[in-house]
Amino acid sequence: MTVMELESVTPSKGEVAIVWFNSYAGVAIKTPTKMLVIDPVNVNAKAFPTVDAVLITHEHYDHLDQTLIREIQKQTNCTVIADPTSTRRLGNVVPEERLVEAKPGFETRVGDVVVKAERCNHPPASTPITFLVRTEDGITVFHTADSLPFPEMQEIGEREKPDIVFCTVGIAPGTSPRTGVEIAKLVNPKVAVPYHTSSTGDLERFAEILTQEAPNVRCCILERNKPFKYP
């Protein structure tokens, strides 16, 4: 099933469907009533015929594609929620009334879905953020962008109790399967998903370390463009 075919998947009450659609942090989240897309790059805009909100974590090329954002927004009239640097770069691309700046501590609603912005430990980026998405039924997904682990992640985990956390395991400076596992250990979600790599070895190494060091956390290795339905 491709990203576009996610349109035919309708999560029931108490469910959420997720697709990882590139080698970076591109994630589509579908709840019973809303579709949110995070950091879309290396994908055709037509893959998203229905989008309620696009979320951008930072300005790097593998997270922000201004032309693609313009195409998605134009065809869906979605809201775009972005970190401050990306917001500035999108100022001439997205209508002012549809562009929302997000900093750590930011919170808004997309219908009955709650979107929160938290800190991100990704020094090469200017104003990076991570996102928490809570569905209508209280399922919480923590998208950590390119973040390295940082102590406050434990407080975020205790406060928000994420069901799913995406953990960067490669490509971004300083990241590895080990740092991804450290994120999972700090946040303590029900499910940890390794991402942001083109290496199957990175994903498998993450699963191996996680099983050894945090056996209470379920590891889910996603096949790109194949939906994962939770729970």
Backbone bond lengths (Angstrom), bond angles and torsions (degrees), N, CA, C in turn:
res aa  C-N    CA-C-N  psi(-1)  N-CA   C-N-CA  omega(-1)  CA-C   N-CA-C  phi
1 M - - - 1.473 - - 1.518 109.23 -
2 T 1.315 117.98 130.85 1.450 122.54 -179.91 1.523 110.64 -89.74
3 V 1.335 115.72 175.35 1.457 119.73 176.90 1.517 110.17 -58.48
4 M 1.336 116.11 -42.36 1.451 118.92 -179.02 1.529 110.89 -60.91
5 E 1.329 116.87 -37.46 1.452 120.54 -179.04 1.531 112.67 -70.18
6 L 1.345 116.27 -11.81 1.457 119.02 173.83 1.521 110.19 -60.74
7 E 1.327 116.50 -24.09 1.457 120.96 177.36 1.528 111.75 -57.92
8 S 1.325 116.97 -30.42 1.463 120.49 -177.84 1.522 112.61 -85.30
9 V 1.332 116.70 -6.09 1.464 121.14 178.53 1.520 108.87 -92.95
10 T 1.312 116.95 123.18 1.461 121.40 178.05 1.514 109.04 -116.97
11 P 1.336 117.90 102.06 1.456 119.11 178.34 1.520 111.20 -59.75
12 S 1.309 116.05 139.33 1.455 121.17 175.90 1.516 109.31 -79.42
13 K 1.310 116.52 172.31 1.466 121.29 176.34 1.526 108.62 -55.39
14 G 1.315 116.02 132.23 1.458 120.21 -179.57 1.511 114.14 84.31
15 E 1.338 117.73 10.27 1.463 121.65 179.39 1.527 110.49 -125.15
16 V 1.336 115.16 160.99 1.457 121.94 171.22 1.522 106.78 -144.28
17 A 1.332 116.84 143.66 1.463 122.16 176.92 1.520 108.83 -113.98
18 I 1.337 115.95 137.25 1.461 121.43 -175.02 1.515 109.80 -132.83
19 V 1.339 116.25 140.74 1.453 121.93 174.18 1.528 109.08 -129.45
20 W 1.327 116.07 131.64 1.470 122.05 169.98 1.516 105.91 -97.85
21 F 1.338 118.25 117.87 1.458 119.38 -166.79 1.526 115.87 -115.67
22 N 1.319 119.00 6.70 1.467 119.72 172.61 1.522 108.98 -148.61
23 S 1.333 116.79 -168.76 1.471 119.69 179.98 1.521 112.04 -90.20
24 Y 1.319 115.96 4.23 1.455 120.16 -176.06 1.535 110.27 -112.54
25 A 1.328 117.25 -124.19 1.461 120.89 -176.37 1.517 111.78 -112.36
26 G 1.330 117.30 21.31 1.456 120.97 -179.11 1.515 111.97 -72.40
27 V 1.326 115.97 113.19 1.465 121.64 -176.52 1.528 109.39 -134.98
28 A 1.316 116.48 132.02 1.462 121.97 172.26 1.522 108.19 -107.24
29 I 1.314 115.99 132.70 1.465 122.54 -178.84 1.516 108.41 -120.54
30 K 1.333 116.67 121.02 1.460 120.69 178.95 1.520 109.49 -116.63
31 T 1.320 115.62 123.14 1.461 122.35 177.12 1.536 107.28 -102.70
32 P 1.323 118.36 179.61 1.466 118.37 177.81 1.529 114.57 -57.04
33 T 1.341 118.33 -23.42 1.466 119.70 -176.80 1.521 115.12 -127.77
34 K 1.335 119.32 -13.21 1.464 120.52 -172.41 1.528 112.03 -134.44
35 M 1.339 114.21 154.70 1.458 122.29 173.55 1.519 108.89 -122.46
36 L 1.341 116.29 123.81 1.455 121.78 177.36 1.519 108.69 -121.90
37 V 1.328 116.43 140.92 1.457 122.05 -179.55 1.523 108.47 -124.34
38 I 1.330 116.39 129.20 1.465 121.24 -177.28 1.526 109.51 -111.86
39 D 1.319 116.47 129.18 1.466 124.39 174.05 1.528 113.95 50.18
40 P 1.329 118.36 57.32 1.467 119.29 179.77 1.532 112.71 -75.22
41 V 1.319 115.54 118.59 1.468 123.08 169.17 1.524 107.22 -143.69
42 N 1.325 116.10 163.00 1.471 121.75 178.36 1.525 111.86 53.91
43 V 1.328 115.90 42.46 1.457 120.82 179.57 1.530 107.32 -151.47
44 N 1.311 116.16 150.84 1.459 120.70 179.34 1.526 109.96 -80.55
45 A 1.322 116.56 138.16 1.467 120.37 179.32 1.523 111.69 -57.94
46 K 1.335 116.44 -30.31 1.456 120.07 -179.28 1.525 112.73 -66.79
47 A 1.326 116.58 -12.33 1.467 120.16 175.19 1.518 111.43 -68.21
48 F 1.343 116.62 -13.86 1.464 121.31 -175.67 1.528 110.21 -126.03
49 P 1.309 118.73 71.32 1.465 120.14 -179.62 1.528 113.23 -68.95
50 T 1.317 116.77 -22.89 1.460 121.15 178.58 1.523 108.82 -132.04
51 V 1.320 116.67 114.17 1.460 121.84 178.30 1.520 108.56 -138.40
52 D 1.324 116.28 133.91 1.466 120.64 177.16 1.521 111.84 -94.06
53 A 1.341 117.12 -33.02 1.465 120.15 178.99 1.520 110.04 -154.54
54 V 1.336 114.95 139.91 1.454 122.22 170.04 1.519 107.24 -107.81
55 L 1.324 117.00 132.69 1.461 122.56 -179.48 1.526 108.56 -114.87
56 I 1.339 116.56 131.30 1.457 121.68 -179.14 1.528 109.10 -120.29
57 T 1.345 116.01 127.65 1.461 120.34 -175.61 1.523 114.08 -88.13
58 H 1.350 117.25 -34.01 1.468 120.41 177.39 1.514 109.88 -168.36
59 E 1.329 115.35 178.97 1.457 121.30 -164.15 1.529 115.41 -90.37
60 H 1.322 119.40 -1.07 1.461 119.92 -176.05 1.535 112.30 -66.36
61 Y 1.329 115.37 155.14 1.476 121.75 -172.25 1.524 113.30 -57.79
62 D 1.340 116.68 -29.23 1.463 119.85 -178.27 1.532 112.40 -88.00
63 H 1.327 116.66 10.03 1.461 121.76 178.12 1.526 112.77 -132.57
64 L 1.324 116.66 -28.63 1.468 120.59 -177.68 1.521 110.29 -125.39
65 D 1.317 115.97 116.48 1.468 123.17 173.32 1.524 106.25 -121.78
66 Q 1.337 115.80 100.87 1.466 120.02 -172.96 1.529 112.70 -61.98
67 T 1.321 116.80 -39.04 1.466 119.93 179.60 1.517 110.62 -64.15
68 L 1.314 116.59 -43.76 1.464 121.09 179.17 1.527 111.09 -64.74
69 I 1.321 117.06 -41.71 1.469 120.49 178.02 1.518 110.10 -60.53
70 R 1.325 116.83 -42.98 1.457 120.17 178.54 1.527 110.98 -59.81
71 E 1.323 117.10 -43.63 1.464 121.08 -178.99 1.523 111.47 -65.07
72 I 1.337 116.43 -45.32 1.465 119.92 -179.88 1.520 110.57 -63.44
73 Q 1.335 116.09 -45.46 1.463 119.99 -177.47 1.523 111.09 -64.85
74 K 1.324 116.21 -39.94 1.461 120.03 -178.37 1.525 111.46 -65.56
75 Q 1.333 117.11 -39.43 1.458 119.31 -176.11 1.521 113.36 -82.75
76 T 1.351 117.71 -17.54 1.470 119.72 -176.78 1.528 113.73 -118.58
77 N 1.347 117.22 -16.49 1.466 122.68 -174.55 1.524 111.56 59.82
78 C 1.324 116.41 33.27 1.467 121.29 -178.21 1.527 111.05 -76.03
79 T 1.313 115.00 165.72 1.460 122.79 170.69 1.524 108.16 -85.00
80 V 1.323 117.14 143.69 1.462 122.32 175.24 1.520 108.00 -115.93
81 I 1.312 115.83 121.60 1.469 122.50 -178.96 1.518 107.01 -114.45
82 A 1.338 117.23 121.35 1.462 119.72 -171.24 1.520 112.04 -143.24
83 D 1.322 114.33 158.01 1.460 120.44 173.77 1.537 109.17 -62.66
84 P 1.336 118.11 163.84 1.467 120.15 -174.27 1.527 115.07 -57.99
85 T 1.325 118.04 -42.65 1.457 119.86 -178.78 1.526 111.16 -65.29
86 S 1.329 116.15 -45.38 1.462 119.89 178.13 1.520 111.28 -65.11
87 T 1.325 116.89 -35.66 1.466 120.52 177.82 1.523 110.77 -59.32
88 R 1.320 115.81 -43.96 1.476 119.38 178.58 1.533 110.79 -62.04
89 R 1.308 117.12 -40.53 1.465 120.65 -178.44 1.529 112.37 -71.70
90 L 1.309 115.77 -21.30 1.461 120.05 -179.77 1.527 112.50 -96.11
91 G 1.326 116.73 1.72 1.459 120.64 -174.77 1.515 114.65 -58.30
92 N 1.329 117.05 -33.56 1.462 120.58 179.75 1.524 112.45 -99.42
93 V 1.337 115.65 8.56 1.460 121.29 -175.64 1.519 112.03 -111.37
94 V 1.328 115.74 -38.36 1.461 122.57 -176.43 1.527 108.85 -112.50
95 P 1.329 118.62 136.44 1.470 120.36 177.03 1.527 111.12 -54.20
96 E 1.314 115.34 139.69 1.463 120.90 -175.15 1.528 112.35 -53.28
97 E 1.340 116.61 -39.97 1.461 119.80 -177.01 1.526 113.29 -72.88
98 R 1.351 116.43 -9.08 1.463 120.83 -179.61 1.523 112.90 -110.61
99 L 1.317 116.91 3.10 1.467 121.85 -177.63 1.521 110.20 -111.22
100 V 1.329 115.60 124.21 1.473 121.77 -175.29 1.527 109.21 -124.26
101 E 1.319 116.54 127.24 1.470 121.37 177.16 1.528 110.09 -85.38
102 A 1.348 115.87 136.79 1.461 120.77 -179.94 1.530 110.39 -127.26
103 K 1.317 115.23 131.56 1.455 123.02 174.08 1.534 107.89 -122.93
104 P 1.334 118.23 165.85 1.472 119.09 176.26 1.524 110.99 -52.27
105 G 1.320 116.22 130.75 1.464 121.98 -176.00 1.514 112.66 99.72
106 F 1.318 117.38 -12.67 1.469 122.50 178.20 1.525 110.37 -64.81
107 E 1.333 115.75 143.81 1.468 121.11 175.17 1.524 109.15 -148.61
108 T 1.312 116.39 137.80 1.455 121.80 176.59 1.515 108.75 -150.16
109 R 1.334 114.96 177.72 1.464 120.62 177.39 1.520 109.61 -125.47
110 V 1.311 114.82 141.06 1.452 123.08 169.12 1.522 105.09 -113.95
111 G 1.321 115.34 93.52 1.462 118.95 -167.58 1.515 109.06 64.81
112 D 1.334 116.49 -123.18 1.461 120.87 178.06 1.521 112.42 -98.54
113 V 1.319 117.30 8.87 1.460 122.11 178.02 1.529 109.02 -94.94
114 V 1.319 116.25 129.72 1.468 121.84 -178.49 1.524 109.56 -95.25
115 V 1.325 116.05 133.14 1.464 122.26 176.28 1.521 108.21 -119.96
116 K 1.332 116.14 126.09 1.457 121.48 178.12 1.522 109.34 -123.91
117 A 1.323 116.38 147.22 1.460 122.18 174.31 1.525 108.97 -107.87
118 E 1.334 115.24 138.69 1.456 122.11 178.25 1.523 109.18 -128.60
119 R 1.305 115.88 173.52 1.457 122.31 179.06 1.533 110.61 -62.83
120 C 1.338 115.76 154.05 1.454 122.31 175.39 1.530 108.48 -135.19
121 N 1.317 117.21 131.36 1.463 122.37 179.60 1.540 109.31 -98.70
122 H 1.327 114.34 78.33 1.467 121.20 180.00 1.523 107.25 -136.22
123 P 1.350 116.84 80.36 1.467 121.68 -170.22 1.521 115.93 -53.33
124 P 1.346 121.20 -33.88 1.469 117.70 -178.78 1.527 114.48 -64.43
125 A 1.328 117.81 -21.20 1.467 121.26 -178.99 1.523 110.26 -86.46
126 S 1.324 116.62 154.20 1.460 121.01 -175.83 1.523 112.72 -76.03
127 T 1.339 117.17 -51.26 1.473 120.85 -176.40 1.532 110.42 -139.19
128 P 1.335 118.18 56.37 1.463 119.81 -173.71 1.520 113.03 -70.33
129 I 1.325 115.31 151.16 1.458 121.78 175.11 1.529 109.00 -137.15
130 T 1.306 115.25 161.93 1.456 122.52 169.30 1.529 107.03 -110.98
131 F 1.336 116.21 164.86 1.461 120.08 -178.15 1.527 111.66 -126.92
132 L 1.315 114.49 139.56 1.461 122.93 168.17 1.527 107.55 -110.71
133 V 1.317 116.20 127.15 1.463 121.85 177.94 1.517 108.06 -118.20
134 R 1.344 116.09 119.33 1.471 120.51 178.61 1.522 108.47 -111.17
135 T 1.317 116.25 122.59 1.461 121.16 -176.91 1.523 111.29 -73.58
136 E 1.324 114.74 174.13 1.463 120.99 178.71 1.522 112.30 -56.56
137 D 1.344 115.46 -27.96 1.461 120.83 -175.01 1.525 112.40 -101.80
138 G 1.334 116.61 8.09 1.459 119.87 174.41 1.512 115.63 90.90
139 I 1.339 118.53 5.52 1.459 120.28 173.97 1.527 108.46 -74.56
140 T 1.326 116.73 129.61 1.458 121.05 -174.36 1.517 111.07 -116.01
141 V 1.335 115.05 128.11 1.462 122.99 177.79 1.530 108.07 -113.35
142 F 1.331 116.60 127.65 1.464 122.28 179.63 1.526 108.13 -108.81
143 H 1.331 115.91 110.20 1.462 123.06 179.07 1.520 106.89 -98.26
144 T 1.331 116.79 112.84 1.461 119.61 -170.76 1.527 113.97 -95.38
145 A 1.338 117.69 12.40 1.468 121.69 177.72 1.534 109.59 54.43
146 D 1.338 117.32 -130.14 1.472 121.85 178.88 1.522 111.11 -102.45
147 S 1.304 117.38 21.58 1.453 120.63 -168.48 1.527 113.58 -67.50
148 L 1.316 113.69 139.29 1.452 121.55 162.48 1.527 107.25 -80.67
149 P 1.330 117.59 159.21 1.469 118.59 178.08 1.526 111.25 -64.45
150 F 1.329 115.72 148.69 1.459 121.27 173.77 1.524 107.81 -146.23
151 P 1.340 118.41 151.37 1.469 121.05 -170.12 1.518 114.67 -54.58
152 E 1.346 117.60 -36.06 1.463 120.13 -176.78 1.527 112.84 -65.55
153 M 1.322 117.55 -12.53 1.465 119.42 176.36 1.534 111.04 -61.04
154 Q 1.314 116.32 -31.49 1.460 118.99 177.83 1.527 110.54 -64.24
155 E 1.334 116.56 -41.82 1.471 120.36 178.40 1.526 110.44 -65.73
156 I 1.343 116.73 -39.61 1.467 120.05 176.91 1.518 109.95 -60.83
157 G 1.331 116.75 -43.46 1.457 120.74 178.85 1.512 112.59 -62.34
158 E 1.322 116.91 -42.64 1.465 120.86 -179.29 1.520 111.10 -68.87
159 R 1.324 117.20 -35.96 1.463 121.64 -177.89 1.522 112.58 -77.93
160 E 1.320 116.54 -44.33 1.460 120.95 -172.42 1.527 114.00 -96.58
161 K 1.346 116.35 -21.98 1.465 121.92 179.95 1.538 111.91 49.71
162 P 1.329 117.72 59.92 1.465 120.40 -177.83 1.528 112.45 -61.45
163 D 1.295 114.92 140.89 1.459 120.08 173.13 1.525 110.11 -79.08
164 I 1.332 115.97 -39.52 1.461 122.36 -176.12 1.525 108.84 -129.93
165 V 1.328 116.85 134.56 1.461 120.21 172.99 1.525 108.37 -127.66
166 F 1.339 115.91 133.02 1.452 122.09 173.77 1.528 108.71 -91.41
167 C 1.331 116.67 128.63 1.460 122.11 -173.50 1.526 110.44 -119.68
168 T 1.321 117.30 119.88 1.459 121.99 178.76 1.524 110.04 -68.08
169 V 1.331 116.46 130.42 1.466 120.13 -177.12 1.533 113.10 -124.26
170 G 1.332 118.44 0.46 1.454 119.03 -179.65 1.509 112.80 -170.31
171 I 1.335 115.24 177.72 1.466 127.05 176.85 1.531 112.08 71.30
172 A 1.333 118.65 -56.76 1.467 121.07 -178.36 1.524 110.28 -67.21
173 P 1.333 117.84 144.89 1.471 121.03 -176.85 1.521 112.96 -54.42
174 G 1.324 115.19 129.06 1.465 121.23 175.38 1.508 115.33 84.57
175 T 1.325 117.28 -10.25 1.459 119.26 -176.31 1.522 111.41 -86.10
176 S 1.327 115.36 154.74 1.456 122.47 -178.02 1.521 107.79 -164.94
177 P 1.327 118.27 170.19 1.461 118.87 173.40 1.526 112.08 -55.00
178 R 1.316 116.97 -35.26 1.477 120.50 179.90 1.524 111.03 -65.45
179 T 1.330 118.65 -46.15 1.472 119.27 179.81 1.527 110.28 -67.05
180 G 1.339 117.00 -32.47 1.464 119.72 175.59 1.517 111.70 -62.16
181 V 1.323 116.23 -41.85 1.467 120.33 178.18 1.522 110.56 -65.18
182 E 1.324 116.96 -37.53 1.467 119.56 178.30 1.529 110.60 -60.72
183 I 1.337 117.29 -37.67 1.465 120.38 175.42 1.524 110.12 -61.09
184 A 1.321 116.39 -47.94 1.464 120.11 -179.45 1.525 111.27 -60.48
185 K 1.311 117.22 -39.24 1.465 120.54 -179.68 1.523 111.43 -68.05
186 L 1.318 117.10 -36.52 1.460 120.49 178.76 1.525 111.61 -70.68
187 V 1.328 116.41 -45.15 1.460 121.09 -175.06 1.519 112.31 -78.81
188 N 1.349 116.46 -33.80 1.464 123.03 179.41 1.530 112.66 55.39
189 P 1.330 117.78 57.42 1.463 120.54 177.96 1.525 110.80 -80.87
190 K 1.306 116.26 176.59 1.464 119.53 171.81 1.524 110.42 -74.43
191 V 1.360 116.45 -38.11 1.465 122.18 -177.69 1.522 109.41 -131.21
192 A 1.332 116.25 132.91 1.466 121.77 175.02 1.520 108.66 -112.75
193 V 1.336 116.02 130.81 1.462 121.79 -177.94 1.527 108.74 -118.16
194 P 1.333 118.37 115.71 1.460 119.59 175.00 1.524 110.47 -76.35
195 Y 1.327 116.86 141.16 1.467 120.82 178.60 1.514 109.98 -155.50
196 H 1.328 116.31 -174.16 1.452 124.46 -178.90 1.532 110.07 63.78
197 T 1.322 115.04 59.10 1.453 122.69 175.20 1.520 108.63 -166.35
198 S 1.334 115.39 154.44 1.466 120.29 172.44 1.525 110.54 -106.96
199 S 1.331 115.17 6.11 1.458 121.02 -175.48 1.527 111.39 -102.03
200 T 1.328 115.79 119.64 1.463 119.62 173.86 1.517 110.17 -61.69
201 G 1.327 116.43 -33.00 1.456 120.50 178.97 1.516 112.82 -60.68
202 D 1.341 117.10 -38.98 1.467 120.63 177.44 1.525 110.60 -61.65
203 L 1.319 116.64 -43.47 1.465 121.02 -178.94 1.515 110.79 -64.28
204 E 1.336 115.68 -44.56 1.467 120.15 -178.13 1.516 111.23 -68.96
205 R 1.328 117.43 -37.73 1.470 120.56 177.93 1.522 110.53 -65.16
206 F 1.329 117.14 -40.79 1.465 121.00 175.58 1.524 110.01 -56.69
207 A 1.328 116.77 -48.24 1.466 121.12 -178.47 1.522 110.70 -60.92
208 E 1.328 116.45 -40.17 1.464 121.19 -179.51 1.524 111.74 -63.63
209 I 1.334 116.07 -48.67 1.470 119.95 -179.11 1.522 110.48 -66.19
210 L 1.336 116.90 -42.23 1.461 120.46 -178.86 1.527 110.97 -61.10
211 T 1.309 117.30 -42.39 1.475 121.11 179.39 1.519 110.77 -61.23
212 Q 1.316 116.64 -36.58 1.456 121.10 -179.27 1.530 112.27 -74.53
213 E 1.322 116.52 -40.64 1.462 120.30 -168.88 1.523 114.98 -104.68
214 A 1.326 117.91 -19.63 1.470 120.96 178.84 1.530 109.03 -142.61
215 P 1.324 116.93 64.39 1.471 119.93 -174.60 1.523 113.51 -63.71
216 N 1.332 117.44 -15.09 1.470 120.53 178.50 1.521 112.17 -77.83
217 V 1.344 117.14 -13.51 1.461 121.60 -179.60 1.530 108.39 -100.61
218 R 1.313 116.21 124.48 1.465 121.46 178.47 1.519 110.44 -76.05
219 C 1.323 117.04 133.16 1.454 121.55 175.75 1.515 109.38 -96.77
220 C 1.316 116.16 135.04 1.463 121.33 176.72 1.523 108.54 -129.58
221 I 1.330 116.97 109.42 1.452 121.40 175.85 1.522 107.92 -89.01
222 L 1.312 116.55 115.82 1.459 121.04 -177.07 1.523 110.57 -86.33
223 E 1.317 115.69 140.99 1.450 121.46 170.08 1.517 106.86 -87.63
224 R 1.315 116.30 126.03 1.457 119.31 -175.76 1.528 112.24 -56.34
225 N 1.317 114.59 136.09 1.471 124.44 -179.58 1.507 113.49 71.84
226 K 1.323 117.52 10.10 1.468 121.33 176.11 1.531 107.71 -111.50
227 P 1.339 117.84 127.05 1.464 119.31 -175.24 1.516 112.77 -72.66
228 F 1.311 113.58 144.41 1.466 122.44 173.57 1.520 106.58 -114.58
229 K 1.321 116.64 122.19 1.461 119.78 179.73 1.527 108.54 -105.03
230 Y 1.319 115.23 130.23 1.467 121.95 -179.09 1.518 109.31 -119.15
231 P 1.331 120.20 138.80 1.482 124.98 2.46 1.513 111.48 -84.18
